[in-house]
């Protein structure tokens, strides 16, 4: 099965009518069309109230339970703002709609979910100074630790849902099933303090930053929720810094002096340790998880390129990654 299922066509007018009826929102511009189709939206009654509409192609019906479990998990997180200041929660249907279940609207071959819009503002990826601002990396790591604490709580309260959530080795049609693992990490899969439900893809493009007396993140894009090592989650934050340090700018491969993986990771892990304690941060496992992230990106991008079904908005990035690992090999 192809890594990208975005080739399933959608009728924008039909989606617009459906979300207006079910949620009372007006469909706006498309944000991205790879894997899922994601749109901006606003309330029909208040243009200042913004939302995100996510349309998941599901012609075979294989994604419905996964998306239901995702919305159950994220709605749980959003209810516990004592630990996480803001998570973009799934939005329920309007009261007038009584024939629809939960947060998901099923259309032919499609699943539609509406999420809250994030608080704060996005960080400018191309302004590479975000990698040098210590408060950002620290807040990122702190958020991970708080989130993982709440993730463990969810697994204890909803074990059936937690056990259904896809494993790290199942995501993207099992692209990581043959990944090399250390004996320590195999054993850690049985340890709920080290292995549990992850966001799975918390890079700079999947949160808004909220500066203030207590800086925090407003996190979205939960479609890669998975069970894995908590340090694998944290390693995603540093992957981009490693990438830019080794391969340069995505635009022209020019050096990016702001990309200093060691300094960034020191601040990231200090943020994590501020919640769990330094003794509970396994540096060796973290380094193995960074290597596993590298393995994932290389394997995913090479497979996508071989399949020849890369959507236009992903093609440049995939070529960039493949060239990077070609250079590493040579």
N, C-alpha and C positions, 0 to 999 in steps of 0.2 A: 504494500500500500504506500502511496506517495506521502512524503513528509508534509506536503502542502495540499490541503483540500479546498483551497480558496477558489478552485476552478468551478465549483458548484455555483451556478448562476443565482442571483437574487434579484427580485423585482423591487426596486427602491420605493416605488409608489405603493406597492402592497405593504412593505414594511412600515412606511410612514402611516398608512391607514391603521394598521394593527396597533402600533405603539400609541397613537393618538387615542384610540378607543380603550385600550387596556390600562394605560398609565397616564393619559392626559398630557402627553409631551409631543412637541413638534420636532421632527427629525431634522438635523442640520447637516453640516459638512462631514464627509467621511474622514476619519483620522488615519486609518490603515486598513488594508484589505488582504493581509497575509494571514493564513490559518483561520482567523476570525475576521469578519467585517465589523469595524468599530466606528461609530458615528457620535458626533456631538449632538446634544438635544437640549431643549429648554421647555419649561412649563408652558402650556397653552395659555395660562392665565397670568404668568409672571416671567417675563423674559430674563430676569436676573437669577432665576432659579434654574441651574444647569444640571445636566445629567449626561451619562454616557450610555449609549445603546450598543450592546454587543450581540452580533448575529453569528451563530456557530453553524456551519454546514454539518448536517447529520443525516445524510441519505440512508444510512444503514441502521440508524437508531442506536449506535454504539456509545454516543456521548451523553445521553440523557441522564443516566444515573450519576456519572462523573460530575456533570454540571449541577445536579441537585445537591450532591454532597458538598461541592464547592460553596454554593450559596448558603447551605446550612452552617458551614464552618465560618464563613466570613460574617454572616449575621451574628453569630455568637461572639466573634471578636469585637464587632461594632458595639455590642451591648456592654462591654467591659472597658469603659473609658477611664477607669481608675488605673489601668495598666497601659493602654494604648490610647493616646489623646484622640486620634481620629483615624478610622479605617473607612474607606469608601464602601458603604454597605449596599447590598442589593435592595431594590425598591419594590415594595408589594404593589399589587394591582389596585386600581381605584375601587372604592366600595361598591360601585354600581356593577362591577364585573363579578359574577358569582359562578361562572362555569369554567373558571381557569384555576389551575392548581399551583400553589406556592408562588415562587418568584419567576417561574419560567413559562413563557408562552411558546407553545409548539405550533409551528407552521409546517406545511409540507417540506420535508427534508431540511428544516431549519429549527434552531432553538434560539429564542430571543430573551435576553435578560437586560434590565436597566439597572445601572449603578449610580450612586451619588457622585457628584463632581468633587474633586479634591479641594481641600483648603490650602491656603498659602500660594506659592508660585513655583514653577519649575526652575530647575537649575539649567543654565545655559551650557550644554555639553561642550560647545566649541570654545567657550571661554574657560580654558583649561585650569584657571586659577582655583576652581572648585576642589581640585585634588590637593591644593596647598592650604586650604582653610581648615585648620585643625578641628574647629567646632563641627564641621560637616561630617568628617569621617567618624568622629567620636559619637555624634548623635546617631549616625547610621548603625554603628556597632551596638549602642545602647538600645536602639529600637529592636534590633534582632534579639537581644537577650530578653527584653520584656515580652516580645512576641512569642518566643520559644517557651517562656514560662506559661503563657496563656494557652499555647498549643498543647502543652502537656496536660493542662487542666481540662481542655476539651476532650482529649483522648480518654481521660479518666471518666468523664461524665457521659460521653457518647462513644463507647468503644466500638459499636457496630459500624457507625459512620466512619470513624477513624480507620478501621481496618479495611474498609472498602476503598479508601482514597488510594489512587494509583501510586505505585512505588517508583522510586527514582529510575529503576531499570525498565519500567514500562512506558515512560513518557516518550512521545514522538515515535510511537510504534516500535519501541524497544531498541532504539539506536545505541543504548549503552549496555545492552545485555552481555556483551563480551568484554566489557571494560576490566582492566586488571585491578585487583583489590589486594590490599595487605591482609594478613591474618587478623591483625588488630581491628581493622574496619569491618571485617566479616563478623567478628565477635560482637562488635559494638552495635550491630543491627538488632541484637536482643536486649539492649540496654536503653530503656525509655528516657534516661537522662541525657543520652547522646544521639538518639535516633527517634524521629517523630515527624509531625506534619510541618512542612516547610512552605514558605511563599513560593520558592523555586526559581524566581527570576527577578529579584529585587536589584535591578540596575538603576542607573541615574534617571532613566526615562520612565520609571514606574512609581515615582513618588513626587509630591510637591514638598518643598521645604518651608517649615514654619518657624522663623526666628522669633525669639522672645525671651522672657525670663527663664523659661525652660524650653530650649529648642527641641523640635520634634519633627516627625515626618507624617505626611498624609499619604497613605499607601493605596495603590489600586493595581489593576491588571492581575487578577488572581487565577487566571486560567491555567497556570502551570503548578497549582497546588499539588504537592506530592509528599510521599513519605521518604525521608532520607536522613542523612546525618546532619545535625544542626550546623556543624562546621562547613558542610557543603553549601548550605544557605549563605553563610557569612562569606564564603570564598567568592560568591558571585559578585559581591560589591567590589572586590579588588581585581577581578578579571580584566576589566577595561583599562585599569591603570597599567597592568602588565602588558596588555596589548599595545597601548600607546607608547610605552617605554621601549618596547622591542621593535615595533613596526611603524611607528610614526603616525602622523595625522592621516585620518581616513581620506582626506581630500587629495593630498599629494605626497604622502609618506614623509613629509618634512619632520625633523626631530621635534619632540614635545618635551622640553626640559622640565616642565611642571610635573611630568609623570615620574614619580619616585615611589616605586612599589613598597620599599622597605619602610619609608616614612609614613606612607598612607596606612599600611597595615599595622604599624605600631599604634597609630591613633584609633583605627577601627577596632582593634582587639582591646585597647584600653577602655573604649566605650562599652564593649561587651563585658569586660571584667568588672566594670563599675557596678554591674547588677549581680553577676554570678560569683564574683571573687576571682582573683588571679589563679588560684589553685585549681579552678574548674575550667580553665582555658587550655586545651591541649594543643600546643603549638605544632607538634609533630603531625598530629592529625590534620590540623588546618593546612599545613603545607601539602599533605597528600590530597586534600580536597581541592586545593588550587590546581594541582596536577590533573585531577579528575575533571575539573572544569575545562582545562585545556584539551583534554582528550575528547570531551563532549563536543566542543566547538569544532575541532578539526574533523571528527567523525561525521557530525551532522552536516557541516558545510560541504564536505567531499561527497557525501551521499546525495545531498540535494542537487549538487552540480551534475552528478552522474545521471540522476533521474531526468534532468532537463526540464523540470516543471517549476522553476523558481519564479515567484511573482516579481514583477518589475520593482516594487519598493524594497525588495530584499536582495536583488541581484548584486548590487554594488557591494554590500556588506559581505555577502558570501564570497565573492571574488577576492575581496580584501583579506578575509580570513584564510582562504586557500593559499593565496600568495605568501602570506605570513608563514604558514607552516611549511610550504615549499622551501622558503628561505632558511627556515630552521633546520630542515633536513639536509640542505646543501652546505 
